[in-house]
Amino acid sequence: MIDKRSFQIEFQPLGLRDQFPAGISLLDCARQAGFDLVSLCGGKGTCGRCKIQIVSGNVSELLQNEKDTLSAEELAKKYRLACQVYAESDLVVNVPAESLSAPQRLQVEGVEPVVALDPIIQGYTVSLSAPSLSDPRGDDERLFEALERQHGVICKSIDEEVLQSLSRSLRSLNWNISVTIRNTEIVSVDPVESRRLGMAVDLGTTKIAGYLVDLETAKTLSATGIMNPQISYGEDVVARLTRAQMSPQDASTLQAKSLEALATLSIELCQEADGARPDEIKEIVVAGNTAMHHLLLRLPVEQLIKAPHVPSVSQAIDIKARSVGLSVAPGAYVHLLPNIAGFVGGDHLAMLLAIKAWEAEAPLMAIDIGTNTEISLVMRGEITSVSCASGPAFEGAHISNGMRAAPGAIDHLLLADQQIQYHTIHGSKPAGICGSGIFDALAQLVLNGVIDQNGRMQGGHPRVRENKTGREFVIVSEEERNGGSAITITQEDVRELQLAKAAIRTGITVLLKEKELSDSDIDQVVVAGAFGSYLDISSAITVGMLPAIPLSRFRQVGNAAGMGAKAVLISKTARETVQKVAREIRYIELAVAPDFNKTFMQAISLR
């Protein structure tokens, strides 16, 4: 008898829900809903990668291969394999980040802190009386008096550009206006129906994320990401800073690239939001590391490049958006979060704000992984930070067959019985391997003895062969690609990954030694950042990049820097908190940490 039932299934935290017919697996339901769960074994229930958690509702009985694959702790929390489970009623399903393919992980919003709506920008509707022979006061005085009388608001100044058009605006709008005030300054005069919008930006070394927010409701209207156009001037911060130091023309170009990106974001965000316009953006908040911050403002960088890597400016900065060529509301400001020291800047502060790190009672490690990785250890409210030059390998750069997380990129793989099982983004034909796939490959080669703890690739495996520079491991052969070039991991790739992961492991070790702690003392590890969003934690533990502690102690929080920037945009309290925390953080320069060289060499090992 054909089962004609259908059930509503809600997938969280993706916010997707729909009706699905009975008799199809939750893996197939996910695909029909438009997102991709990792499934290396093709739905046979053997790879264990398509884990989901049943939050509410009834499902089919637990199968033996699920009992064999899932841990007792996972089973107790109602985890199942999506390819083996079927709905028996309406369901709410939680999809862990590690079960999503790379693009979906990047699309998942970060953990957003709960903050009260109290933006630095405030709006008021004002009705003014028209001048007359008996009341010939100036337009500015008339506006100030109306604001105080109607709203109890005292203003002290009007932005220069707003003042230049004030008289025309008042008359053309028939003396009924919407006034936007920042502190005690009028920054915009608009029609009553105009919106007050804000833009929050995570200005990353490789990627830039932007969010358009309604400052009257705190609702995010749109979000998008673009590549940082500065990347053509160097993949890492030091290369760009060096270019800026050596050539004033390059410094100007690097600044122009940043501003071009912000302008592009403002336009794209408004296009994605229904009817929004850039001139409705009244405030911009930018969070970036110290290098991105200095290049955006074209501040001196000589002292930042050389030890002790001192920022030109540590405090938060407010500048007029128009002073850097941004076409938004006439009096709008750009607020740049404070810097800490070295290359630890406002983006890391925003991340700490998003997770409210200082509230942790037990030792907490916060890691924002990217081309430049920032790490903080929080212990009894005290925060100690380091910066690690982890490089672009996590983005697939400097890897022989590396590529970004795009269709055709291998983002997960498993080596079993000398056979490779892999998953590609969008199920496309394999074109290369992205960051998460690279770390999966490294971990699998270590677990299967293809690579020893020193990183040397061993002979004897049927997929290991010699190339012009040494050995390589074949993931997808020429035959499998119909005569195309093979996709491989080379001995040189392994060395590149060892250096990248060693930089992060060294930062973690230095912070723990500073507080006389061991790995096992860490109560929670929060992993953020673009790469951190789709990193397989177990693979990172296998290769020795992250502490070997239970997986339950790890939390992947997505783009926490972007979420922190949004919090600063909508809350004066959050803005003040970030500035207070910035003054209290202690920074350690890795290069001068005790036994740095010894620690780094130990961190290169693959265990």
C-alpha positions, 0 to 999 in steps of 0.5 A, spaced: 500 500 500 502 506 498 503 511 503 500 518 501 502 521 508 506 527 508 510 531 514 512 538 515 520 538 517 523 544 520 531 544 519 534 548 524 538 553 525 537 554 517 530 556 518 528 552 512 521 548 513 517 544 508 512 538 507 515 532 505 512 525 503 513 519 507 518 514 505 524 518 503 530 519 508 531 525 511 538 526 507 533 526 501 529 531 504 534 536 506 536 535 498 529 537 496 529 543 501 535 546 497 541 544 502 547 539 502 549 534 507 555 531 507 554 524 505 561 520 503 558 513 502 552 515 498 547 514 503 549 507 505 550 509 513 557 507 513 561 514 513 557 517 519 558 524 516 550 526 515 549 526 522 542 530 524 539 531 531 531 530 532 529 535 536 521 533 536 517 528 533 517 521 531 522 517 526 523 510 524 527 505 529 534 506 530 538 501 525 544 497 527 549 501 523 547 507 526 548 504 533 555 502 530 557 509 528 554 514 533 557 514 540 553 513 546 553 520 548 550 522 541 545 517 541 542 519 548 542 526 545 537 523 539 542 524 534 541 520 527 544 518 520 540 522 516 540 517 510 538 512 515 532 515 518 525 517 516 519 521 518 513 518 522 510 525 524 512 533 523 519 534 525 524 539 528 531 537 526 537 540 528 543 540 523 550 540 526 555 545 522 559 539 521 554 535 517 553 541 512 557 542 506 562 548 506 558 553 502 552 552 507 556 552 513 558 559 510 551 561 509 549 559 516 549 566 521 554 566 526 551 566 534 548 572 535 548 576 542 542 578 545 543 586 546 538 591 547 536 595 541 539 602 543 543 604 537 547 611 537 543 613 532 536 616 534 530 618 529 524 623 531 518 625 526 518 633 527 513 638 525 515 645 525 511 651 524 513 655 518 517 662 519 512 668 519 513 676 520 512 675 527 517 669 527 523 670 523 527 665 527 533 661 523 531 654 520 536 651 525 534 655 531 527 653 529 529 645 528 532 645 535 527 648 539 522 643 535 526 637 537 526 639 544 519 641 545 516 635 542 521 630 544 525 633 549 531 632 545 537 637 545 541 638 539 548 642 539 550 641 532 548 640 524 552 636 520 555 641 515 552 637 508 545 637 512 546 644 514 547 646 506 541 643 504 536 644 510 532 650 508 530 647 502 529 640 505 524 643 510 520 647 505 520 642 500 517 637 505 512 642 508 516 642 515 514 635 516 520 631 517 524 625 519 530 627 523 536 623 525 541 624 531 547 621 533 549 623 540 547 631 539 549 632 532 543 632 526 546 627 521 540 627 516 534 630 515 529 626 510 522 625 508 517 622 514 517 615 511 524 614 510 528 608 514 534 609 518 539 603 516 545 601 518 551 597 515 555 592 519 562 590 516 567 584 518 573 586 514 577 580 513 584 579 510 581 574 505 573 575 505 569 581 507 562 580 510 556 585 510 550 586 514 544 591 512 540 592 519 534 596 520 536 601 526 529 601 528 527 594 529 534 591 529 532 586 524 537 584 519 534 586 512 540 583 508 547 579 508 552 578 503 560 577 502 565 578 497 572 577 496 577 582 499 580 586 493 586 587 496 588 580 495 591 581 489 597 585 493 598 580 497 595 574 500 597 575 507 597 582 512 604 583 512 605 582 504 600 588 504 603 592 509 610 592 506 607 594 499 604 600 503 610 602 506 614 601 500 610 605 495 605 611 497 602 609 491 600 602 493 598 605 500 593 609 496 591 603 492 590 598 498 586 604 501 581 605 495 580 597 494 578 597 501 573 603 500 571 600 493 569 593 497 565 597 502 561 601 497 560 595 493 557 592 499 552 598 501 549 597 494 549 589 494 546 589 501 541 595 499 539 591 492 538 585 496 533 588 501 526 590 499 527 598 496 533 600 501 537 605 498 544 607 500 542 614 502 538 611 508 544 608 511 546 612 517 551 609 521 557 604 519 561 599 523 567 596 521 571 590 525 577 588 522 584 586 524 589 592 525 592 591 518 586 592 515 584 597 519 590 601 518 590 600 510 583 602 510 584 609 514 591 609 510 595 610 517 602 609 518 604 602 518 612 602 519 611 601 526 606 595 525 610 591 521 616 591 525 617 588 532 613 590 537 608 591 532 605 597 535 598 600 532 598 607 530 591 607 533 588 603 539 582 607 540 575 606 537 575 611 531 569 615 528 570 618 521 565 621 516 563 616 511 564 622 506 571 623 508 573 616 505 568 617 499 562 613 501 556 615 498 551 614 504 547 618 508 550 625 508 552 626 515 553 618 516 559 616 520 564 610 520 565 607 527 571 602 527 572 598 533 578 599 537 585 595 536 588 591 541 596 590 539 600 586 534 595 584 529 589 583 534 584 588 532 577 590 532 574 583 529 577 579 534 574 584 539 567 583 535 568 575 536 569 576 543 563 580 544 558 575 540 560 570 545 560 574 551 567 571 552 568 574 559 562 571 562 565 564 562 567 561 569 571 556 566 577 556 562 575 558 555 579 558 548 576 563 543 579 562 536 578 566 530 581 562 524 583 565 518 589 567 514 591 571 520 588 567 526 587 570 533 586 566 539 584 568 546 584 565 553 579 567 558 580 565 565 576 568 571 574 574 566 581 575 564 583 575 557 590 574 554 591 574 546 595 572 541 596 573 533 598 567 529 600 568 521 597 561 519 597 563 512 592 562 506 593 554 506 586 554 509 583 557 503 586 552 498 592 557 496 599 554 496 596 547 495 597 544 489 590 542 487 587 547 492 581 551 491 576 555 494 569 553 497 566 553 490 562 547 486 566 541 484 571 542 490 572 536 495 570 539 502 570 532 505 573 525 504 574 518 507 580 513 506 577 506 508 580 500 505 585 503 500 579 506 497 577 514 497 570 516 499 569 524 497 564 529 497 564 535 492 560 541 493 553 541 490 555 534 487 559 537 482 565 533 478 571 534 482 575 540 480 580 541 486 580 541 494 578 546 499 580 547 506 576 543 509 577 537 504 585 538 505 585 537 513 580 531 512 585 529 507 591 530 512 588 527 517 586 521 513 593 520 511 595 520 518 590 515 521 592 510 515 599 511 516 600 514 509 604 520 513 608 519 519 608 524 525 614 528 522 610 529 515 613 524 511 609 521 506 610 513 506 611 509 500 607 502 499 600 505 498 597 504 492 595 511 491 602 514 493 606 515 487 612 519 485 612 526 482 617 531 479 619 533 486 617 527 491 611 523 493 604 525 492 597 521 494 592 521 489 585 523 491 582 523 484 586 519 478 587 522 471 582 516 469 577 518 474 577 525 471 577 522 464 584 524 462 584 530 466 589 532 471 589 528 477 587 531 484 593 530 489 596 531 496 603 532 495 609 532 500 610 539 499 602 540 500 603 537 507 609 541 509 605 547 507 599 545 512 604 543 517 606 550 518 599 553 518 597 548 523 603 549 527 602 557 528 595 556 531 597 550 535 603 554 538 599 560 539 594 555 543 600 552 547 603 559 549 597 561 552 596 555 556 603 555 559 602 563 560 596 560 565 599 554 567 594 550 564 594 543 560 589 542 554 585 538 559 583 544 563 580 547 557 572 547 559 570 550 552 573 551 545 569 556 541 572 556 533 570 562 529 571 565 522 570 563 515 575 557 515 573 555 522 565 555 520 566 548 516 573 545 519 572 538 521 574 539 528 576 531 529 580 532 523 584 538 526 585 534 533 587 528 529 593 532 526 594 536 532 592 543 531 586 543 536 587 540 543 585 533 544 579 534 548 572 531 547 568 534 541 563 536 546 567 542 548 568 545 542 563 550 539 563 552 532 560 559 531 560 562 524 562 569 523 562 571 530 566 577 528 560 580 523 555 578 529 559 582 534 559 588 529 552 588 528 551 588 536 555 594 536 551 597 530 545 596 534 547 597 541 551 603 545 552 598 551 555 593 546 559 599 543 562 601 550 563 594 552 568 593 547 572 599 548 572 597 556 574 590 554 579 592 549 583 596 555 583 590 559 586 585 554 593 582 555 597 581 549 603 576 548 607 577 542 609 570 540 616 571 537 618 573 544 614 568 548 619 563 552 621 557 548 617 559 542 622 556 537 621 549 541 614 550 541 613 551 534 617 545 532 614 541 537 607 543 534 609 541 527 609 534 528 603 530 526 600 526 531 
